Amino acid sequence: MSITVENITKLYGQQRALDDVSFKISGGEVVGLLGPNGAGKSTMMKILTCFIPPSSGKAYVYGHDIFEESLEVRKKVGYLPENNPLYLDLYVKEYLEFVGGIYRIGNLQRRINEMIEITGLGVEQKKKIGALSKGYRQRVGLAQALIHDPEVLILDEPTSGLDPNQLVGIRNLIKKIGKEKTVMLSTHIMQEVEAVCDRAIIINKGKIVADDSTEGLSARAAGQHRLRVEFNKKPDLALLKAVDGVKDIAAISDLVYEINSAQQDVREQIFQFAVKNNLVVLSMQQAGKGIEEVFQQLTGDNQ
């Protein structure tokens, strides 16, 4: 196993940031660690990277104990924290030389050039880091996390604050890296999990509430068919609720309704209802299916 976590608990005073958490991650997996703000995601990552110790429990990275062999663990792990710590007055190559020197990398210049190519920093490599956009700063952060060729890459909110184009670029880069390394990333963006991850671990209030493949999590919501429908005028709700397959209705406004049909897709029946009752369907779309639905069900009481 690349990562083994056994009964990890972390206390901050009386607060349990993590509560008896256990999981295993195999080599070559891309795993998303999901949860609301304050759920314990960053704490878990800081423990696995030996930045902070757990209050109890054990964890191993490629067989190395985070307590007894923390230096060996750090050699195996590349880490990109949520607040990407960079020296803004250094040029891109200067910064990578600094990080590479800490790891005592042989033939460092060749490795720096490899990192610049892999992370797409070529066009910006002659700039100071302070002059880069946030997307390119994230690429510099990924380059420093990868420069010592770690077996495990741990990324804390790697796409936070990026614009759509930057976000796609970083996601594609993570997917490319995930073909060769074990990747664990934290995020609260469900589309990111579906686009990048093989598996997702959902954590809420310090406890794991789900651990499954992305396909498995999506399948949990497969039985839920929710439609958001906009009519041209207010329908008779008693008649609408009587439509075959409709379980319940939530009014979003006088014209917009969310229809839960449980095990059945009722789009055709809704159109027939509209025609029969002289209504026009202005829009109809599926609402809240997939991993996002499961996430909301498991963590909704956190709000």
N, C-alpha and C positions, 0 to 999 in steps of 0.2 A: 504493500500500500504506500502511496505517496504521502498521505496525511492520515493519521489516526488520532482521534480525539476521544478520550475516555472520561466521562463524568466530570467535565470541567464546570466549576462554579467560580464566579468572580463577584466579590463583594466590594462595594464602595460605601464604607460605613455600614448602615443598615440596608442599603439598596442592593438587590441582587441583579447585577447587570447580565449575568449568565447563571442559569440554574440547572445543574446536572446535565450538561449538553454532551452528547456522544454522536459521532458519525465517522465514516471512513471514506476516503476519496482515492480511487485507483489512478495509476499512471495514465496520462493521456486524456483524462476527463476535463471538460470545461464545465465548472459548477458555479451556479449563481447562488449567492447567499442573500436572501430577500427578507425584508421586514420593514415595518414603519420606522420613522425616526426614533431613536432611543431603544430599539429592540435588542441591541447587543451585537450588531454586525461588526462594527469597528473594533469593539473590545475583543471579539473572537480573533480578528485578524492581527491585532497587536500582540495577543498571546502567542499565536502561531509564528510570528516573526521575532519573538523574544524581546519585544519592547516592554511588556509588562508581564508579571507572573500571574497565574491563576491563584485563587484562594485555596482551591483543592482540585484534585483530578490530575490526569496525565495527558500528554500529547506528544506525538512523535512525527517527525518529518523524515521520510526515507529511513526509518528505523532509528533516528537520532532523537534522544530525549531532550525536550526543550529546557529542562532544568540542568541536566548533567552535561549536555553537549551543545550548549547554545551557539558556540562559534561554528560548529559543524552544521547546525541548522541554518545559520545565516549564510553559509556558503552555498547551501542548496536552494535558497529562497531569493527571489527577486521581488521587491516590494514597492508599490506605488501608493503612498498614503492619499487620503481624500484631499488634504491641502498640500498639493504637490510642492515640496520644499526645494527651491532652486536658488542658486546664486545668480541674481539678475544681472550683475555687473560682469559676469564671465561670458566669453563667447561659447558657442555650442561645443566646439572641439575642446576648448579649455576645460569646460565642466566635465566632459566625458573623460578627459585625461586625468582629472582630479579623482573621479570615482574609480576609474580603472587602476590608478596607482594605489588606492586603498586596498583593492583586491589583489594587487601584485600580479597583474595579468601580463604574461609574456607576449611579445610582439604586439604591444598595445595599439600602435597606430593602425595596424591592419584590422584589429578588432573594432576600433572606433569607426573606421571606414565601413565595415560590415554593418554596424549598428545604424549609421547614417543612411545606408541604402535600405536596410530592412524597415526602418521606421519612416522613411520618406522625408528625411530632413535635408536632403541634398541642396535644394534651392535656398534654404535658410541657414546653412551651416556656417556662414561667415558673419552672421549677425550676433549681437549680444542677446542673451536670453530675455532680458528686459524689453527688447524690441519685438519679440515674437507675439503672435496671437495666442489665445488660450489653447486652441487646438494644437499648435506647434509646441507649446510648452508641455502639453500632455505627451506629445511624441518624444520630447526630450526626457520626460519622466520615465516613459517606457524604455527608452534607450539605456538609461542608467540602471533600471531594474533588470535589464537583460544582458548587460555588458559582460558579466562574469559567467554567462551561459548557465543559469540555474536550471534545475530540474522542475522547480515549482515557481509559478508566478502568482502573486497575490495582489489584487488590484482593488482599491477601495474607492468606489464611485468614480470610475475612470472617465466617464463621459459627462459628469456633472458640469452644467454651465456652457456646454458647447452648442454652437448653432447646428442646424440640420445637416449641412454639408460636412462639417468637422466631425459630427457624431457618426455619420456613415463611414468616414475614413478610419476612425479609431475602432469602430466595431469590426470592420473588415480586417484591420491589422490584428485584433485580438483573435479572430477566427483563424487567421493564418498561423499565428503563434501557437494556438491550441492544437494544431495538427502534430506538433512535436513535443509540447510540454504540458504538464498539468497546470491548469489555470483555475483559480478561485477568484471570483469577483463579486463584490457587493453592489447592489443597486436596488432602487425602488421603481425602476422603469420596466414594466412588464414586457413591452415590445422588445426591449434589449435582451431579456432572458430568452424569448422565443427566437430571436434572430441569432444569438451567439451560443447559448448554453445547451449542453446535453442533458443536464440535470439541474434541479433546483432544490435548495433547502430553505424552507420558510421558517423564520424565527420570530416569535412574538413574546414580548415581556420576558426575554431571557430564556425561553424554552423553544425547542423545535416542535412545530405543529404540523409540518409536512416535510417529507423527503422522498422525492420521486423523480423520474425522468420528466422532461418537459412534455412529452407526449402523454405520459401517465397523468400529469396534473391537468392537462387540457381535457383528458377523457373524463375527469371527475365532473367537469361542467357540461359534458356532452348531453346529459339528460335535461339540462335547463334550456328551454327555448324562450327567450324574452324578446319581444318586439317593441320598438318605439314607433308609434303610428301617429301621423298628423292628418286629421280630417279637415274638410273645408268648413264644417259647422259641427256644433256639439251633437254627438250621437246619443241615442237612448241607451244609457249604461246597463239597464236591466236586460235589454235585448242583446247588447254586445257581450255581456257576461254569459248569456245563454248560448252563444255560439259553441258548437261542438269542439271540445279540446281546450277551451279557455278555462284556466284555473282561477286567476284573479286579475284585477285591473288596478293600476295606480294612475291617478290623474296628475299629469305634469302641469297642464294648464287646461283651459276650456276646450282646446282643440287637440292637444297632444296627450297621448296615453301610452303607458308601458303595460304590455300584456304578457303575462306569464302563462305559458301553455304546457309547462312541465315536460312530459315525454313526447310531445307532438308538435310538429311544425304546422302552424295554422294560417300561414300567409294566404293561401288560396281561399280558406273560409272567410277571412277578414275582407278580402276583395269582394266575395259574393255577398257578404253582409252589407258592404257599402253600396253595391249596386241595388240590392233589394230595398235599401232604406234611403235611396236618393242622396247618397253621400259621395264625395270625391276623396280618394286617398291622395293627399298631397305629397306624403313621403312615408317610407316604411324601411326600417333598418333593424338588424339584429343588435341587441344591446347586452353588453357585459358578459360575453362568452369567453371561455378559455381561461388561461392562467390568472388573468386579472380578476375574474369572477371568484376563483378559488381563494386568491389572496384576500379579497374583500371579505369573504365569508369567514376566513380563519383569523383575520386581524382586525375586523371592523369594530370590535368592542374596545379597541385601543384608543379610539378617538375621544 
